[in-house]
Amino acid sequence: MTQISRRTLLQAAAVTAAGAGAMSVAATAASPATASPGGSAGYLVGAGKGDMTGAIAGQGMMGYSDMDQVAEGLLQRTWARAFIIADAATGTRVLFITADIACVFTSHHNRLLEELGKRYGGTYNEHNVNLNATHNHNSCGGTSWDYAYTLAAKGHRHNSFEAELAGLLDAVTQAHDSLAPGTVELGHSELHNASANRSLPAFQMNPAHDRAHFPEHIDPQVTALRLRQGGATIGEIVWFATHGTSLTDANFLIGPDNKGYAAYLAEQREPGVVVAHAQTNAGDMTPNLWLRKMHPGGPTANNRTNRIMIGQRQDRAGQAALSAASTLSGGIDCATRYLNLADLHIDGHYTPNGKAARTTPAMMGMAAAATSMEDNTRSQLAILHEGMRNELTVALGATAVPTPDPWMVYAQAPKAELFPLGMLPPRSWIEQTLPIQLIRIGDLVLAAMPSEATIVAGLRIRRTVADALKVPLENVLLQGYSNGYSQYTTTPEEYTSQQYEGGETLFGRWQLCAYMQEFDAMARAMARGRRRPLGARPADRADLQPDLLGTQPADTPMPGKRFGQVVTAVPAEAAPGSTVSVGFCGAYPTNRIRRGAATKGYYAVEQQTSGGWQVAYDDDHESTELTWERPGGSASASKVTVTWRIPRDASGRYRIRYYGDAKSGSGQLTEFSGNSGAIEVG
């Protein structure tokens, strides 16, 4: 049966509806902590890391929402990185977790809070836990409860979801167990050559005073925290706005994008230190610098060079920020409030025209179905283009178009509605009750939202919060991709352009104004030492989940081969800097998710030492990768190829080892392994 991508389905629906360079970093000193809540006698700090790599083959990937993008192997592992900062005087604490996945969904947030409650009682809760995503586009799909995203991955993938949850909990456990007296340092720098504005026509619709804040049409701010115990660094968090789309929709290997690679570089340089590269307002920020003519070409079939380049630049910018860091002091505060984004009434104080407004149930626009042309490689339907608007609603002032509810039409205008995600049976296809959150550590404030905000949308929220809390603007960050996911947030002015981001601003033109209103009320309450009511949490929706993949057949070896046997020629010698690929008669990798040290992983490059064969490069090392295929169109045989790009400093005798699990007709798994034989490198 031919598989059809969600994008193709949406494009078809749209047709029907229509028929109807060099591093550039400037370091600046952190603003001194001034007025902050409660005072502090110091901090307790902790950090931890957990492997959250799910299924690496045969399952849909998350990020580009393309059902044709089905995983075929492993580039590097994806990790959860957790940090705890507690006020030593009051015990008030914050748990901050950056997950190297495309999106944090309600499924992750609800289940994580549930499991934390079982382990730690009320220590970690809705108010003090922030779970955010790097928004890479190469992670496991099917981990949401929302049909809009599970269908894109061919159904809910419980095995990958459980692996991601386990990795989150591993990271938290390490951070909690390592908690000890320490210090926190805050620094800033700027990075001017790791992002471009992929939605410039929309950006230019903003008022001059907003555009003036970003003269290069990008947000160059880099903010960094360093956590120390006894003078030794245990953790670092670096924030910068750029999308996780260095690797394009033509990539089929699970792994981190530029932010995960930046974290990998820092952790390789500083063993034992947990380093996260977190997002901010990256809605219209792309790492594809060809838009600014800073790098030749456009998106390529598998743009690994861009992943490395943008990752390296963020790593260096983070170090520049920390080199100018100063010690942070002051108390800790946090608050969360759940919003019904489908129906929020907005005071005219928060809208550009001064009129009261309202959000609507989620609706995707035609421009969203056209996708972001700047970051995608696959062809688009000619009839679909960014900038599509419902010209009739424009001509009629967005008041007279016959739709199920006229007020929804007005609030969504001038979007050409395509897919009413919030109104589809049997229930809303996305979660519409989602949290916003404020976290304050001294004078550093995170305004967390479950959306991808453009840089000007983020700026308006930051200004709102900074004014309410009387803190410097540079110390207020928009922490996007947090505690849930609801696609994009644009300014009302950007929305009228109906670029991709505007088409994905689901709750209508005034969505940002609703966020500003709610953040303002939350920040003013925090300034008075109070919290607004939490609101009703979204219900678990793990039931009624589709599965378009079904079960895989029992494994059979390739004809005439045995499991683990090498099926390609292996060189006896290889030079540093060269590449060696070894094919094995394998098994379906998703029979067992090999997560954690006890499983030995999927493969390793071993070196012969006086003590025997020892792992030299594991399956998370940037020099190695695995690809899986069904050879010759077989439905049950597997060929697994492990590739090793030999580091230039490698020397000695090595071999490539592969680990697999063959499934019998009864479902029983049998572990096996194979190795390439010795390869002399030198």
N, C-alpha and C positions, 0 to 999 in steps of 0.2 A: 504494500500500500504506500502510495506517495505521501511523504510528510510535507505539511504546509506550515510555514512559520507564522507566528502571531502577527508579524509585520505584514506578511502577505495577506492574511485575513483582514487586517485593518485597512490595508491599501485597497483591497477589493471592495470593502464596505465604503471607502471614501469615493471610489469611482462611481458606485451606485448613488451615493449622496450627491456627488457633483453632477451626475446626470440628472439626478434630481438636483650657535656660536661660542663665544668665550664667556666664562663665568662673570657675572656682574652682581656683586654683593656689597652692600654698605652697612656696616654694623653701627648701632646706636645704643647708648646706655639705656637701661630700663628706667622707666619713671619710678621715682621713689614712692614707696607705699605711704599713703597719707591716711585719711580717715578710713577706718575699716571696722567691721563689726566685732564687737565683743572684746578686743584685745587678745593677746596670745602669749603664753609662756614658752612657746616653741611648738614644734611639730613632731609627730610620729609619721614615718614614711615607710612604704613597702612597695615592692615591684615584683611582677611575675609574668610568666610567658607560657602559653599552652598551644599545642598543635591542634588546629581546627580544620585540617584538610579532610574533606569528604571524599566521595567517589571520584576517581580520576578517569573513568572511562565509561562510555555507554549511557551517560546521563546528560541532560541538558545543562548548559552553562547559564550563568546569570550576569546580566549587564546590558547586553544588546537586545535582549528579548527576542531572540531569533531561534526558532525551533530547529533550524538546520545547523546551529552551532552546538554540536554534541561532543562532549569531551572525548579525547583520544589519547590522553596520557598526562604526564606530570612534568612541568617546567621547574617549579620549586614549591615548597610547602607554604601554606597560608597559616598565619599565627594570630592568636589573641594576645594582646599585651595589656596587663592590668597594673594600675597604680593606685595606691591608697595614700591620702594625706589626711591626717587627723590633728585636731587642735589638742595639744597635750594637756591644756588646762581644763577644757570642757568635755573632751571626748568626742565632740562633733567631727564627723569624718565625711570624706568624699571618696567614692570608688569610681575611677575613670578607666574605661576599657575601650581600646581601639581594636576592632576586629578587621583583619585584612580580607574582607569580603565585599561584594558589590553593595549590599544593603542590609541594614538591620531591620527586621520586620517585627511586627507585634508578636509573632510566634517566638522569636528569640527573646524579646523583652519579657513577655509574660512568663515563659518557662524558666528563664534565668532567675527572675525575682522569686518564683515559686521554690526553686531549688536552693537559692540562698537563704530563704526563710527556713527551710528544713535544716540547713547546716548551722546557721548563725542567729536564728531567731529574728529579732527586729533590727539587728545591727546594720544590715543593708536593706534598703527599701526604695520605694518609688522616688522619694525625694533626693536621696544621696547617691544613687547609682546612675551613671551616664554610660550608655552602651552606644558606641558610634562606629561607623564603617569608613574604611579608606575609599570605598567606592571603586575598587578595581572591577574590571569587566571580564574577569577570567576565573571566577570562583564557581562553586557548585550551585546549580539552580535547584528549584523545587523545594526550598526550605521555608517558604512562606505558607501562610494559610489563605492567602488572597488569590482568587482564580486568575486575576490579571497577570500574575507572575508564575503561578504553578503551571498554568497551561503552556506558558512560554518554555518551560523546562520539561514538557511532556508529563506533567503530573507532579504531585508531592513526593519528594524523595526522603523518606523517613530515615534511611541510613545516613545520608549526608547531614540531615538536620541534627540527628543525635551526635554525630561526630563534631559538628560545630558547637553544640551545647557543651559537650565534654571538654573541648578545648577552652571554651570560656571559663568553665568551672576550674579547670586545672590552673589557668592563669590567676584567677581570684584566690585560689587556695595558696599558691606560692606567695602572692602579694600579702595576704592576710598573715601567713605564718612568718613572713620576714619583717613584719612591722616592728620598728624600733625608733628611738629618738634620732632626729636628723634635722636637716635644713632644706629649704626650698629656695632656688634662685630663679629669677625671671630676667630674660633678655630679649632684645629685638634686633632684627636686621632687615634688609630688603633684598629681594631676588627679582631681577628684571628680565631674565631670559629663560624662564621655565614655564611660561604661559602665554596664551594669546586669547583675544576675545573672539569667540566663534559666532557671536550674535551681535555684530557691530551695528547693523541697522536698528535693532531694538535698543541697544545702549544709547545711540544718538537721539532717541526720542526723549530721553530724560532731561530735566532742566539743567541749565548751565552750571549751577552751583554744585549739583551732584556730579556732573561730568568732570568738573574741575578738580574734584578730589582724586580722580584717576586719570591723569593727563596722558598716560600711555594706554588707556582703556583696559588696564589690568589692575589687580590688587597685588602689589609687590610685598606687602607686609609679611614678615616672618616673625613668629613669636615662639619662644622656647622656654621650657621649664627644666631645671636640673634638680634631681633628688639625691641628697647625700646622707650617708650614715657614717659618723666618725671621720668625716673628711673624704671618704671614698664614694665615688659616684655609683649609684645603684640603678638609676633610671633617668631617662630623658624623654620629653614630649616636644615635638616640633610641629607647629601649625603653619600651613601655607595652602593657598587656593590654587589647585590645578586638578583637572579631571584625571581619573584612572583609565585613560583611553590611549595610552601609548601603544599597547598591543590592540590590534584592531579586531573587528568581527570575523576576520579570516584566521584568527588564532584558535587552536583547538586543544591547547594544553592548559590544565589547571595550574595556577600560580599567581604570584603577586605582580602588580604593575609597578609604576615608578615609585610610589610611596613605600610599598613593601620592599622594593629593591634598595631604596635609601636607608630604610631601617636595617636591612641585611648588611649593608656596607658598614654602618656604624657599629653593629654588634660584632662583626668580624674584626673590626679595629679595636673594640673594647670588650673583650670576652667577659661574660658575666654581667654586663650592663644591659638592661632591657630598654630598647629605644623604639618609640612609636612616632610615626609621621602621620599626623591627623589632618583631617579636612577642615575647611572653614566654608566660606561662601563661594563654592567652585561651580555654580550652576552654568555660567557662561564662559568658564575658563577651560581652555583645551591645552594639552601639552604639545599639540602639533604646530610647531613654530613656523611652518611654511606659510601660515596665514599672515605672519608679520614679516615674511621674507627673511627670517633669521636662520632658516634651514632649508635646503633645497627639497623640492618634491612635495607630494601630498601624502595622505595615508597610504601605506604600502600593505602588501599581503600579510606581512608579519613583522611589524616594526619594532624589533628588539633593540635596534640601535637607539631609538628614541627613549625606550624604557630605561636603558642604561644612562644615557645622557641626562635626562630629566631627573632621574634618581640621584646621580652624582651631584648635580647642582643643588638639589634640596639638601643633601647630606652636608655639603660644604656651607650652605647658607645657615643650616641649623648650628653648625659649629661656630660660625661667625657670631650668631646671636648669643650663644652661650659664652663666648669669649668676652662679651661685654655685659654679662649678667651681673646683677646685684642681688643681695639677699632679700627675700620677701618676708614680710611679717604681717601680722594681723590675723583676725579670726576667720572662721570658716562658716559659711551659711549656704543653704540650698533649699530649693522649693520646686515642686512640680505641680502642674495643673493639666488635667485632661480636657480637651476641647472637642465639641461636636462640630467639626469643620464643615459639615454639610449644611449648617444653618446657624451662622453667627450673625447677630445684628451689630452693626458698626456705627459708632458715633461719627458725625461729620467732621469732628476735630482731626480724625486720622485719614481722611480722604483728600486727595488733591483739590477737588472741587468744593469741599466743605459741606457736602450733602451726605446724609445718612445712607448706608448701603447694607448689603447682605451677601453672605456666601450662599452657595447652592450645593446640592449633591454633586459628586465628582463627575465631570464630563471631559473626555479626551477630544482634542480638536484635530482637524485634518492635517494641520502642520505637524502634529506629533507623529501621525502615521507616516509622514514623509521622512521622518528621522532627522538627526543632525547630519546634514550633508558634509560638514567639515570633518567629522570623526569616523564616518562609515566608508567602507570600500564597496559594498554591494550596490548594485544599480537601483534606482528609484523609478517608479512609474512616472511617465512624462507629465501626467495630469496633476501629480502631487508636487507641490513645491512650498518651501517655507515662505511665509507672507500671505498664504491663502486666508481670506477673510470672508465672512458671510456678508457680501456686499448689500444684500437686501436689508439686513439689520442695520447696516450703516446708513443706507438711504432713508430708512424709516425711523431713525433715531433709536433703534433697538427697543421699540415698544409695541410693535404691531405684528410680529411674526407669530403665526399660530403654532404653538408648541404645547406640551402637556401643562405647563404652568408659565404664564407670561413673565412672572417675576424672575424665573430662572433664566429665561432668554435674555432679559435685560442685564442680569448680573454676569452672564457669560459673554455677552456681546463685546467685540465683534468676532468672536470665535465661531468658526464653522464647525458645529458640533458633529462628532462622528460616532462616539461610543459612550453612552451614558453609564459609565462604570458604577456609579453610585446608585443606580436604579434598576440594575439587571437582576433577573431571577437566577437562582432561588434566593439570593441575598446579595448585598453589595459585593462587587468583584474586588474592591479594595477596602481596607479598614478606614473608616471615616471619623472614628473617635481616637484621637492621638494626643500625645503629651507634648507640652513645651516645658522647659526647665531653666532655672537660673542656678548657677554654681558660683560662689564667691570664695576665693582663697586670697585673703588680704585684699589687694587692689586688682587682682586678676579676676575678671568676670567672664563666664561662658554663658551665652544665651543659646540654648540648645533647642533645635527644632527638627521635626521629622521630614525634612524636605531639602531640596537642592536650591538654595537661594542664589540669585545672581549677585554680582558684587555691589550693585547699587541697592538692591533689596536688602542685602546684608548690612550695608552702610546705614540705612534708615533704621533698622532695628538696633544696631549698635549705638547710634546717636540717641535713640529713645531711652535705652537702658543706661547709657553713660550719664545722661541728664538726670534721670531719676535717682541714680545712686551716687552722683557727684564724683565720678572717677574719670581719669583720662580716657579719651576715645580709643587710644592705641592699646589700652589694657582691657578693652571689651572685645571679645571675639564672638562671631557667629559660628557656633558649633553645629554644623549641618549634619545630616545623615544620622540623627540621634534618636534612639528609643522607638523607632518606627520609620515608616517610609510612605510618602505620598507624592512622589515625583517633584515637580518644580514650583518655585515661587519667584515671580517676576514683579517688577513695579507695575502699577496701573498703566503708566506711559509705555513701558516695554511691551506690555500685554497687547496693546492695540496693533503692534507690528505683526503679531501672530507668527513669529519665528517658532522654531521647534520648542523652545523653552516656554513660550506663551501658550502653545497648543497643549503642553503638559502641565500648565498651571490649572489644576483640576477643578478647584472650587470657585473659579471665576475671577473677574478682573480685580475685585477688591480683596482678594485673599491676603495679600501683604498687609493691607490696612487692618484686617482682623488680627493678624499676628502682632502688629505694632500696638494695637489697643490692649491686647491681652498681656504682652510683655511689659507695657507701661504700668498696668495695674499690679502685676506681680512684683516689678522692681520697686514701686512705691510702697507696697506692703512690706517688702524686705527691708527697705530703708527705715521703716517704723518698727522693725523687729517682729513682724507678723507674717503669716502665710495665708494666702487665699485657700478656699476649700479645694481639696484634691480633685473632686469630680469623679464621675463614674468611669471605672476602667473598662476597656474593651473586653468582651467575653472571648474565651478560647473558642477557636473555630477549627479545631483539628478534625472534626467530623466531615463527612461528605467530600472527601478529597479525591480528585480524579487521578487515574493512573493510565497513561496512554502507552506505557512501555511493556507492562506485564513482566513475567519472569523470564529469565534467560535459560536456554537449554543446558543440559549437562555438558561439561567440557569433554571434548575429544582431542587427542593429540593430532598434530599435522600428519598427513599420511606418511607412514614409514618412520616416524620419529617418536620420541618419548618426551614426556614433560621435563622441561629444564635443559633439553639438548640444544647445543649451539647449531644454528641452521644457516649461518653465513660464514664466510671466510674471515679469519682473525689474523691480523699481522703479528709476526713474532717480535717485531721491533717497531717503535714509533718515536717520532721526535717531539720534544716539547713544542707546544704551539700548534700541533697538528690535531686532527679529530679522528677518533676511532668509534665505530658503531658496530655493535654485536647484536645479532638477531637470535632469539631463543624460541623454541617451541613452548608456548606459554599457556596460560589460562585466563579467563575473564577476570580482570583486575578487581572488579567490584564485587566478586564473590565474598571478599572480606576487605573491609577498610583497614589498611595497615597503618594505624595511627599510634604514635607513642614508641618509646625506645624498646619495649618488650617485644614488639613485632618484627624488629630488624628492618622495617621499611620495605620498599619494593625492590630496591637495588642498592648497590654500593660499589665503589672502586676501592679495592683492598691493596695494600702494599705488603710485600714480604719483609719481615723483620726477623731479628734473632729470636723473638718470642712467637713467631708464626705469622699468619696473615692477619693484618689489622686494618680496620677501616681508615682510609685516607681521605675519601670524599664521599659523603653520604648523599641521600636523594634530596637533600635540601641545598646542596652546594651548587653554585651558579655554573659550574663546569659540566654538570650532568643533567640528563633528561631522559624520559621514557616515552615512547609512543606505542600504541596498541592498535592492532588491526585484525580483521577477519580475512585471512589469506584466501585468495582464489574464490571469493564469494561464499565461503563456508559459513554456516549458521552456528557452528559449535567449536571450531578450532580457532586458536589464537596465535598470532605472532607478536612477540614483544621485542622491541628494539631499544637497547640502552645505548645512548650516545655520550661520549666523554670528550670534551674539548680540553686537551691536556694543558694544564697550566705551564707557563714557561719556566717555573722553578721546580717542576717535578723531575725526579731522577730516581731510578731504581727499577725494581721488578714489581709489576702490578698485575692485577686481574680484575675483571668485571664480574660481579656476582649478582644474580637475579633470584628473587624470591616470589613464589606464587602459591596459589591455593586452587586445586582442581576440585570441581563439584561433580559428584556422582549423580546417577539418576534418582537416587533417594534423597539427594540434597546434602549428603555428608561431604565435608571438605577434607582434602588431603594436602598437607603442606609439602612443597618440594622446592628444590633450588637447583641452580646450574651455574657454572662459571666458564669464563672464556678461555681459561688456560693463561699461562704467563705471557706478559707483554713487557719487553725490555724497553725502558724509556731513558734516554740520555743522549 
